[in-house]
Amino acid sequence: MDKRIKVLEVKATILAENNEKAIELRDELNTKRVSYMNLMSSPGSGKTTFLCALLNLLKDKIKIGVMEADIDAVVDAETIEKVTGCKAIQLHTGGACHLDADMSRDGLNAINSDNLDLVILENVGNLICPAEFDTGAQINVMILSITEGDDKPLKYPLMFKESDVVVFSKIDALPVFDFNIDLAKSHIKKLNGKALVFPVSAKTGEGMDAIAEYILNRVKEIKTNK
């Protein structure tokens, strides 16, 4: 048998097992009325800066915890706690380029998610692996920086298919970069007609109120089991 076929079979089995565990975890979170948001992007997209700005808009309205996933280091968790005052824990993936459902469960237990309204996972910076592995989150958000180019939905379609929300970050830099917002939106809508798009600048605050309101509404929906 072709070795490539064996690899594909093994990968399919791993993904199927993870999907089952993710469904179980999501059902448990819904029963407990705890919201879990998975934040994904490539490295350097402004993920942590965006998250800090979002947390500062939400922290006085709901109880929030943050899980920072990285292959190594604790710098992001330290930044979150310093800038926002929100509880944050660091998850080391042991070399893996993503978080899966089992890792999510371990992190949610460690942060004591039962006492929180919302847990946000800042996933490993990568546009491929995090899209393949369901974390059990009810809300999947990905960030596309305008510095990355408007063709990314064409190059990494799965990420955009799996995301409920796409955030265009760093829009204050639009005058400097050749990024066509309408074209990028068109690419995304062809892949995922239900995806919502929020252009924001964490630096200036532009657009941040809109995405914060969306997250609050989703948390309320999960709280009321709607």
C-alpha positions in Angstrom: 0.0 0.0 0.0 1.2 3.5 -0.8 2.7 5.1 2.3 0.9 8.3 1.6 -2.5 6.5 1.9 -1.5 5.3 5.4 -0.6 8.8 6.4 -4.0 10.1 5.2 -5.8 7.3 7.0 -4.0 8.0 10.3 -4.7 11.8 10.0 -8.4 11.1 9.3 -8.7 8.9 12.4 -7.0 11.6 14.6 -9.3 14.3 13.3 -12.4 12.2 13.7 -11.5 11.3 17.3 -10.8 14.9 18.1 -14.1 16.0 16.5 -16.0 13.7 18.8 -14.2 15.0 21.9 -14.8 18.6 20.7 -18.5 18.0 20.3 -18.7 16.5 23.9 -16.8 19.5 25.3 -19.0 22.0 23.5 -22.1 20.3 24.7 -20.7 20.4 28.3 -19.9 24.1 28.0 -23.4 24.9 26.6 -24.9 23.0 29.5 -22.8 25.0 32.0 -23.6 28.2 30.0 -19.9 29.0 29.6 -18.7 30.7 26.4 -15.5 29.6 24.8 -13.9 31.6 21.9 -11.1 30.3 19.8 -8.9 33.2 18.4 -6.7 32.2 15.4 -4.3 34.0 13.1 -0.9 33.9 11.6 2.1 35.2 13.6 2.4 39.0 13.6 -1.2 39.7 12.8 -1.7 41.7 16.0 -3.6 39.0 17.8 -2.4 39.8 21.3 -2.8 43.5 20.8 -6.3 43.0 19.5 -7.1 40.7 22.4 -5.9 43.3 24.9 -8.1 46.0 23.4 -11.1 43.6 23.3 -10.6 42.5 26.9 -10.4 46.1 28.1 -13.9 46.7 26.5 -15.4 43.6 28.0 -13.8 43.0 31.4 -16.2 45.2 33.4 -19.3 43.6 31.8 -18.5 39.9 32.1 -16.1 37.5 33.8 -13.3 36.6 31.4 -10.3 34.2 31.5 -7.7 33.9 28.8 -5.7 30.8 27.7 -2.5 31.6 25.8 -1.3 28.7 23.6 2.3 28.7 22.4 5.0 26.2 21.6 7.1 27.8 24.3 7.5 31.0 26.4 5.0 32.8 28.7 5.3 36.3 27.3 1.7 36.6 26.0 0.0 35.5 29.2 2.2 38.0 31.1 1.2 40.8 28.6 -2.5 40.0 29.0 -2.4 40.2 32.8 -0.3 43.3 32.8 -2.3 45.3 30.2 -5.8 44.1 31.1 -5.8 42.7 34.6 -7.7 39.6 33.3 -6.8 36.2 34.5 -4.5 34.4 32.0 -2.8 31.1 31.9 -0.1 29.9 29.4 -0.5 26.6 27.6 2.5 25.0 26.1 1.7 22.7 23.2 4.8 20.5 23.4 5.8 21.4 19.9 2.3 21.1 18.3 1.2 23.9 16.0 -2.4 23.9 17.4 -4.6 23.2 20.3 -7.0 20.2 20.2 -10.0 19.3 22.2 -8.1 17.4 24.9 -5.7 20.3 25.4 -8.7 22.7 25.6 -10.3 20.6 28.3 -7.1 20.6 30.3 -6.8 24.4 30.0 -10.4 25.1 30.8 -10.1 23.0 34.0 -6.9 24.8 34.9 -8.5 28.2 34.5 -11.6 27.1 36.4 -13.9 28.0 33.6 -17.1 27.1 35.5 -16.7 30.4 37.3 -16.3 32.5 34.2 -18.7 33.8 31.5 -16.2 33.7 28.7 -12.9 32.0 28.1 -10.8 33.1 25.2 -8.1 30.9 23.7 -5.4 32.7 21.8 -4.4 29.8 19.6 -0.9 29.1 18.2 0.0 31.5 15.4 -0.7 29.4 12.2 -3.2 29.6 9.4 -3.3 25.8 8.8 -3.2 23.5 11.8 -5.6 25.4 14.1 -8.3 25.3 11.4 -8.0 21.5 11.2 -8.5 20.8 14.9 -11.8 21.6 16.6 -11.1 22.9 20.1 -14.7 22.6 21.3 -15.2 26.4 21.1 -18.7 27.8 20.3 -17.1 30.9 18.7 -14.3 30.8 16.2 -12.7 34.1 15.3 -9.7 34.6 13.0 -7.7 37.7 12.4 -6.4 38.8 8.9 -4.0 41.7 9.1 -4.2 44.1 6.2 -0.4 43.8 6.1 -0.8 40.1 5.0 -2.6 40.8 1.7 -6.2 40.4 0.5 -5.4 37.1 -1.2 -5.1 35.0 2.1 -8.6 33.6 1.9 -7.6 32.0 -1.5 -4.4 30.6 -0.1 -5.7 29.3 3.3 -9.4 28.5 2.5 -10.1 26.1 5.4 -9.3 28.8 8.1 -11.9 31.1 6.6 -14.4 28.3 6.1 -14.2 27.4 9.8 -14.4 30.9 11.2 -17.6 32.5 12.4 -15.9 35.9 12.4 -13.0 37.4 10.4 -11.4 40.5 11.8 -9.4 42.7 9.5 -6.8 44.1 11.9 -4.4 47.1 11.6 -6.8 49.1 9.3 -5.1 52.3 10.4 -2.3 51.1 8.1 -4.5 50.9 5.0 -2.9 54.0 3.4 0.4 52.3 3.4 -0.5 48.8 2.2 -2.2 47.6 -1.0 -5.2 45.8 0.6 -8.6 45.8 -1.0 -11.2 45.3 1.8 -14.1 44.7 -0.6 -12.1 42.1 -2.6 -11.1 40.3 0.6 -14.7 40.3 1.8 -15.7 38.8 -1.6 -13.2 36.0 -1.3 -14.4 35.2 2.2 -18.1 35.2 1.3 -17.5 32.7 -1.5 -15.9 30.4 1.0 -18.2 31.1 4.0 -21.4 33.0 3.4 -22.2 33.1 7.1 -18.9 34.7 8.2 -19.1 38.2 9.7 -16.3 40.6 8.9 -15.2 43.4 11.3 -12.5 45.8 10.1 -10.7 47.1 13.3 -7.7 49.0 14.6 -6.7 48.0 18.1 -4.3 51.0 18.0 -6.9 53.7 17.4 -10.0 51.8 18.7 -11.8 52.0 15.3 -14.3 49.2 14.9 -13.5 47.7 18.3 -16.9 48.6 19.9 -18.7 46.6 17.1 -16.7 43.4 17.7 -17.1 43.8 21.5 -20.8 44.1 21.1 -20.9 41.0 18.9 -19.0 38.9 21.5 -21.2 40.2 24.3 -24.3 39.2 22.4 -22.9 35.7 21.7 -22.1 35.3 25.4 -25.7 36.3 26.3 -27.1 33.8 23.8 -25.1 31.0 25.3 -26.1 32.1 28.8 -29.8 31.8 27.9 -29.2 28.6 25.8 -30.5 30.2 22.6 
